[in-house]
Amino acid sequence: MTKQEKVDFTIKTLQELYPRIPVPLDHKDPYTLLIAVLMSAQSTDVRVNQITPLLFERADNPYAMIKLSVEEIRDIIRPVGLSPMKSKGIYELSHILINKHNGEVPQTFEELEELPAVGHKTAGVVLSQAFGIPAFPVDTHIHRLMYRWGFSNGKNVTQTEKDAKRLFPKELWNDLHLQIIWYGREYSPARGWDLEKDIITKTIGRKTVINEYLKKNKASIK
C-alpha cells in the first residue's frame, strides 16, 4: 500500500466504526467545555464527568464562578487531581473572560492560549468541539496511533500534530481527532493491546511495531 492508500483505509475504517462520534466530556456550552477540558489534564474523562456536575451546579458561567473562592473550587474538583493548579486556573480565566471577552470564550488559538492553565491541546479541543473550527489536538491515544500506523515518527506531539494535519483532509480533522481517540481506547490501547482486534494497525501498521508485538507475544505464549 502507498502512504495515501493507508491514509484512505484508515479514514474509511474510522468512519465505518464511528459514523456518529460522541464527545467524551459532558458540557452544555463553550465555557463548560473549556472548564471540563482544563480539568481533564492527567485525569480521565470518566472521572471529570463525575465531578463537573458538582461544580456546574454551583457555577456554570464565569460570572458565577468568580463568586466562588479558589479554595471552594479546589475542594469540589479535588478528585480529578492537580486541584490547586486547576482551581486557580479556573478562577483566574473566568475573571479574564469577563474583563477581556464580555464573559464569552474566545474563538482563536492565540486568545485561548493566553488564558491561565490553557495549553495548545486544550485550545484545540475547545475550538474544534465547541465552535467547529478545524484543529487537530493530539492526546496520548492519537500520538500512539500515529506512530503505530507509520504516519508520524513519535518524536513529540508537536510533530504528530503537523503530520496529522499534512496527511488528513482539513474538513475531516475534527471528526478524525475524536474517531482516533475512541479507536485507541477500544481497539489499540497502550496496555492489553490485542493486534488481532486492531484492524488498522494489523493492516497498515509500522512493520517494526508489528514485529515487536509478535515477538513479545510469542515469548509470553511459551
N, C-alpha and C positions, 0 to 999 in steps of 0.2 A: 504493500500500500504506500502511496505517496503521502506526504505530510498533509496535503489538502484532503485526501480521501479519509485519512484518520480523523481530521477535524470534522468532516461531514458525518462520518459514522458516529462520532461522539455526540454531536448535536442531535442527530436523528434518534439515537438511543435515549438520550435525556428527555427529549420531547415526548417520546412514546411512554416513558416511565412516569413523567411528571407533566401531564398536559395542563393540570391546574396546580399551581405552586403555592402552598401555604407559607405565609410569612412566620418565621419561628417565634418572634417576640410579640406578645399581645400589646396592642396600643389602639388609640382611637383618633389620633391626630399627630401632626409632626412633632409637637412638643413631647407628648408621652412616648413617642418612638425614640426621640433623642435621649430622653432620660433612661429608657429601657436599654438602649444600646450602650450607653455610658456604664450602666450597672452591670452589663454582661461581661465586661473585661475580666478575664481569668475566673469566670464563673460559668454556669451552664444556663441555657435558655430556660430549662425546666425550673431551676431554682429562681431565676429572675421573674418568671411568670407567676410564681407563688408569692413573691414579695411586692411586685408593682401594684397589685390591687390595694394592699395595705397603705402604700404611700399615696396612691392616687385618690384614695378615699379621703385623705387629709388635704391633698393638694394636687390637682391635675392641670395646673396652668402656672406660669411664672409668678403671677400676682399673688396667688395663694401660697406658692412655695416659699416666697421670701418672708411670709408671716411666721413660718416655722424657723426655729433656730437650727444651726448646723448640727448641734447635739441631738435634737429631735429627729432630724433626717437620718443621722448616723444610727440611732437606736433602731429605727424602722428597717433600714436596709442592711444592718449588720450581717444577717445570714448569707448575703451574696459575696462577702469578702471585700477586703480593701475599703471598708466603710469610712475610715477617716478621710482618705483622699477623695472618694466618690461623693461623700456628703458635702464636702467643701466645694467641689466642682459643681454639683447640682445647685447649691445655694448661690454661688458667685455667677454662674452662667445665667441663672434666672434674673438676677439683677441687671446683667448686661443686655439681655433680651429686652427688658423693659426700657432701659435707658438709651439703648442704641438702635433697637429694631421694633419699637412700638409693641413689644410683647410677642412678636412673631419670630418664628425660626427662619433664619436667612437661607437663601437658596443658592449659595455659591460655596465652593471649597474654601476659598480664602476667608470668607466671613465665618464659616463654621469652625475652621481650624484655629481661628483667633479666640474661640471660646475656651474657658478653662476645662481641662480634662477631656477635650475633644481632639482626637488624633485623626490621621488621614483615613483610617478604616472606618471609624465612627461617622465621619463626614460623608464618606462614600455610601454607607448603608442608608443614612438619612436622605441623601439626595436621590438615590435610586428607589427606595421603598416608600418614601413619603411624597416625593414630588415627580417621580418617573423620569428623572434626569439620568441619562446614561452614565454609569460608573461601574467599576469592577473591583469592589473592595475584596481584598484577599484575606481569608481567615486560614486557620490551620488545615482545614479539610481541602480547600482549593489549592493551597501551597503543596500539600502532599500529593494530590491527584495530578496536578500539572506536571509534577516530577515523574510520577509513576507512568503517566501516559507519554512521556518523552516530549512534552510541549514546553518545558522550561528546565533550567539546569539546577533548580533547587537552591541557588546561591542565597537569595533573600526574597522577602515578599515584594519589595520594590521591583525587582527583575521579573518576578512571577506576574505581577500586575501588567507590566509592559508587554510581556509575551502574550498574555491572555487578550489584551486589547488589540494586539497586532494580528492574532490568529482568528479571533471570533468577530463576526459582523456586529457593528455598533448597536444595531437595533435589537440584538439578542442579548446584550451584556447583562441587563437587569434580570432577565429570566435565567440565564445561564449561571449567574452568581448564586442564585438560590437553588437551582437544579443540581449544581455540583455539590453544594453543601449537603443537600438531602441524600444524594447518591453516596457521598463519602461516609455519611453516618450509617446508611443502610447496607451498602454493598462493598465499601472499600475503606474500612476503619483502620486506624493505626495499630490497634491491638485486636487479636482474634480475627484476623483477616483470612477469608476463605476465597482463594483465587477462582475456584470453580463458580462461585456466585457472582464474581466481579467480571461481568461480560465485557466491559470496556477495556479494562487492563488486560484481560485474557486475550482479547482480540488485537489490540493495537499497542499494548504497553511496552515500555522500555525493556529491551532484552535482558539487560543486567539485573533489573528489578525482578523479572520473572524467574530468571535462573537462580538468583539468590533465594527467592521464595521456595522454589522446588528443592534446592539443596538443603535448606533449613528443615523443610517438612519431611524430606526423605530421611534426614537424621533423626527427626522426632518419631518417625514411624518404627524405626529399628528397635 
